[in-house]
Amino acid sequence: MASRHRTVVWAESAQTALDEVVTYIAQDSRDQAIKVLIRALEAAASLQALADRGRIVPELREPDLRELFVFRYRLMYRVTAERRIVAFVHGARDFASWRRDEPDRPE
């Protein structure tokens, strides 16, 4: 059985968050910043065929909102016709404040 590959799209806010994380980490360790970037991009790319591998975000329990962990960060994505990366946030961040500020939040 052939696997079905889907497009992975990063929301602008998620791209910006990843850029900010990498820039911040690079202040102390360029090598570690590169590791985080590569692991995040690999995790996102893996969603082309393996979208169900992430867990459902426990705070919301929405079946189409899932997450993968990249070191201490949560890469959150929606499983639709495309895989939309909606967030890249530190695991210690207050989830309620992130959710309130999420620009790509469906109404």
Phi and psi in degrees as GROMACS dihedral restraints (atoms count N, CA, C in turn):
[ dihedral_restraints ]
;  ai    aj    ak    al  type     phi  dphi    fc
    3     4     5     6     1   -76.8    20    10
    4     5     6     7     1   141.7    20    10
    6     7     8     9     1   -80.3    20    10
    7     8     9    10     1   149.0    20    10
    9    10    11    12     1   -96.8    20    10
   10    11    12    13     1   119.1    20    10
   12    13    14    15     1   -94.8    20    10
   13    14    15    16     1   136.0    20    10
   15    16    17    18     1  -118.9    20    10
   16    17    18    19     1   157.7    20    10
   18    19    20    21     1   -74.3    20    10
   19    20    21    22     1   139.2    20    10
   21    22    23    24     1  -107.6    20    10
   22    23    24    25     1   124.2    20    10
   24    25    26    27     1  -121.6    20    10
   25    26    27    28     1   132.9    20    10
   27    28    29    30     1   -94.0    20    10
   28    29    30    31     1   126.9    20    10
   30    31    32    33     1   -64.9    20    10
   31    32    33    34     1   148.8    20    10
   33    34    35    36     1   -56.6    20    10
   34    35    36    37     1   -40.0    20    10
   36    37    38    39     1   -64.3    20    10
   37    38    39    40     1   -36.1    20    10
   39    40    41    42     1   -70.6    20    10
   40    41    42    43     1   -39.7    20    10
   42    43    44    45     1   -61.3    20    10
   43    44    45    46     1   -45.3    20    10
   45    46    47    48     1   -62.0    20    10
   46    47    48    49     1   -43.3    20    10
   48    49    50    51     1   -61.6    20    10
   49    50    51    52     1   -44.2    20    10
   51    52    53    54     1   -61.9    20    10
   52    53    54    55     1   -44.7    20    10
   54    55    56    57     1   -58.2    20    10
   55    56    57    58     1   -43.6    20    10
   57    58    59    60     1   -65.0    20    10
   58    59    60    61     1   -41.3    20    10
   60    61    62    63     1   -62.7    20    10
   61    62    63    64     1   -48.4    20    10
   63    64    65    66     1   -62.8    20    10
   64    65    66    67     1   -42.6    20    10
   66    67    68    69     1   -62.0    20    10
   67    68    69    70     1   -42.8    20    10
   69    70    71    72     1   -64.5    20    10
   70    71    72    73     1   -47.3    20    10
   72    73    74    75     1   -63.9    20    10
   73    74    75    76     1   -37.2    20    10
   75    76    77    78     1   -62.8    20    10
   76    77    78    79     1   -21.9    20    10
   78    79    80    81     1   -60.9    20    10
   79    80    81    82     1   -32.2    20    10
   81    82    83    84     1  -102.6    20    10
   82    83    84    85     1   -35.6    20    10
   84    85    86    87     1  -153.2    20    10
   85    86    87    88     1   106.2    20    10
   87    88    89    90     1   -61.9    20    10
   88    89    90    91     1   -40.5    20    10
   90    91    92    93     1   -62.0    20    10
   91    92    93    94     1   -43.8    20    10
   93    94    95    96     1   -66.8    20    10
   94    95    96    97     1   -37.7    20    10
   96    97    98    99     1   -60.7    20    10
   97    98    99   100     1   -42.8    20    10
   99   100   101   102     1   -64.3    20    10
  100   101   102   103     1   -40.0    20    10
  102   103   104   105     1   -61.0    20    10
  103   104   105   106     1   -43.9    20    10
  105   106   107   108     1   -63.5    20    10
  106   107   108   109     1   -45.7    20    10
  108   109   110   111     1   -59.9    20    10
  109   110   111   112     1   -49.3    20    10
  111   112   113   114     1   -62.1    20    10
  112   113   114   115     1   -45.3    20    10
  114   115   116   117     1   -64.3    20    10
  115   116   117   118     1   -39.1    20    10
  117   118   119   120     1   -65.0    20    10
  118   119   120   121     1   -43.9    20    10
  120   121   122   123     1   -66.9    20    10
  121   122   123   124     1   -38.0    20    10
  123   124   125   126     1   -66.0    20    10
  124   125   126   127     1   -42.4    20    10
  126   127   128   129     1   -61.4    20    10
  127   128   129   130     1   -44.4    20    10
  129   130   131   132     1   -63.4    20    10
  130   131   132   133     1   -44.2    20    10
  132   133   134   135     1   -63.3    20    10
  133   134   135   136     1   -32.6    20    10
  135   136   137   138     1   -65.3    20    10
  136   137   138   139     1   -18.4    20    10
  138   139   140   141     1   -73.3    20    10
  139   140   141   142     1   -12.4    20    10
  141   142   143   144     1   -56.4    20    10
  142   143   144   145     1   -38.0    20    10
  144   145   146   147     1  -118.6    20    10
  145   146   147   148     1   -18.9    20    10
  147   148   149   150     1  -122.9    20    10
  148   149   150   151     1    51.9    20    10
  150   151   152   153     1   -64.8    20    10
  151   152   153   154     1   -29.0    20    10
  153   154   155   156     1   -82.9    20    10
  154   155   156   157     1     1.9    20    10
  156   157   158   159     1   -71.7    20    10
  157   158   159   160     1   -26.7    20    10
  159   160   161   162     1   -76.9    20    10
  160   161   162   163     1   158.2    20    10
  162   163   164   165     1   -84.5    20    10
  163   164   165   166     1   154.6    20    10
  165   166   167   168     1   -66.4    20    10
  166   167   168   169     1   136.5    20    10
  168   169   170   171     1   -62.1    20    10
  169   170   171   172     1   114.7    20    10
  171   172   173   174     1   -64.3    20    10
  172   173   174   175     1   -28.6    20    10
  174   175   176   177     1   -68.2    20    10
  175   176   177   178     1   -23.6    20    10
  177   178   179   180     1  -115.7    20    10
  178   179   180   181     1   -30.8    20    10
  180   181   182   183     1    55.6    20    10
  181   182   183   184     1    35.7    20    10
  183   184   185   186     1   -90.7    20    10
  184   185   186   187     1   121.0    20    10
  186   187   188   189     1   -58.6    20    10
  187   188   189   190     1   -26.4    20    10
  189   190   191   192     1   -92.0    20    10
  190   191   192   193     1    -3.7    20    10
  192   193   194   195     1  -107.1    20    10
  193   194   195   196     1   112.5    20    10
  195   196   197   198     1  -126.2    20    10
  196   197   198   199     1   170.6    20    10
  198   199   200   201     1  -147.5    20    10
  199   200   201   202     1   150.9    20    10
  201   202   203   204     1  -121.9    20    10
  202   203   204   205     1   150.3    20    10
  204   205   206   207     1   -97.9    20    10
  205   206   207   208     1   134.4    20    10
  207   208   209   210     1  -123.0    20    10
  208   209   210   211     1   100.3    20    10
  210   211   212   213     1    54.2    20    10
  211   212   213   214     1  -118.5    20    10
  213   214   215   216     1   -96.1    20    10
  214   215   216   217     1     9.7    20    10
  216   217   218   219     1  -107.0    20    10
  217   218   219   220     1   151.6    20    10
  219   220   221   222     1  -105.9    20    10
  220   221   222   223     1   116.4    20    10
  222   223   224   225     1   -96.1    20    10
  223   224   225   226     1   106.5    20    10
  225   226   227   228     1  -101.6    20    10
  226   227   228   229     1   139.9    20    10
  228   229   230   231     1  -147.0    20    10
  229   230   231   232     1   155.1    20    10
  231   232   233   234     1  -102.3    20    10
  232   233   234   235     1   136.5    20    10
  234   235   236   237     1   -98.2    20    10
  235   236   237   238     1   103.8    20    10
  237   238   239   240     1  -132.6    20    10
  238   239   240   241     1  -157.2    20    10
  240   241   242   243     1   -57.1    20    10
  241   242   243   244     1   -31.8    20    10
  243   244   245   246     1  -116.1    20    10
  244   245   246   247     1   162.9    20    10
  246   247   248   249     1   -96.6    20    10
  247   248   249   250     1   113.1    20    10
  249   250   251   252     1  -106.1    20    10
  250   251   252   253     1   113.4    20    10
  252   253   254   255     1   -74.3    20    10
  253   254   255   256     1   117.9    20    10
  255   256   257   258     1  -105.2    20    10
  256   257   258   259     1   -17.0    20    10
  258   259   260   261     1  -160.8    20    10
  259   260   261   262     1   151.7    20    10
  261   262   263   264     1  -138.4    20    10
  262   263   264   265     1    98.6    20    10
  264   265   266   267     1  -128.4    20    10
  265   266   267   268     1   150.6    20    10
  267   268   269   270     1   -65.7    20    10
  268   269   270   271     1   140.1    20    10
  270   271   272   273     1   -61.3    20    10
  271   272   273   274     1   -23.0    20    10
  273   274   275   276     1   -88.3    20    10
  274   275   276   277     1    -6.2    20    10
  276   277   278   279     1   -68.0    20    10
  277   278   279   280     1   144.7    20    10
  279   280   281   282     1   -65.0    20    10
  280   281   282   283     1   115.4    20    10
  282   283   284   285     1   -63.7    20    10
  283   284   285   286     1   -39.9    20    10
  285   286   287   288     1   -60.9    20    10
  286   287   288   289     1   -40.4    20    10
  288   289   290   291     1   -70.6    20    10
  289   290   291   292     1   -37.4    20    10
  291   292   293   294     1   -62.5    20    10
  292   293   294   295     1   -45.8    20    10
  294   295   296   297     1   -60.7    20    10
  295   296   297   298     1   -40.6    20    10
  297   298   299   300     1   -64.9    20    10
  298   299   300   301     1   -34.4    20    10
  300   301   302   303     1   -92.9    20    10
  301   302   303   304     1    -2.8    20    10
  303   304   305   306     1   -62.8    20    10
  304   305   306   307     1   114.4    20    10
  306   307   308   309     1   -70.2    20    10
  307   308   309   310     1   -26.5    20    10
  309   310   311   312     1   -97.3    20    10
  310   311   312   313     1    18.9    20    10
  312   313   314   315     1   -70.3    20    10
  313   314   315   316     1   126.8    20    10
  315   316   317   318     1   -72.0    20    10
  316   317   318   319     1   145.1    20    10
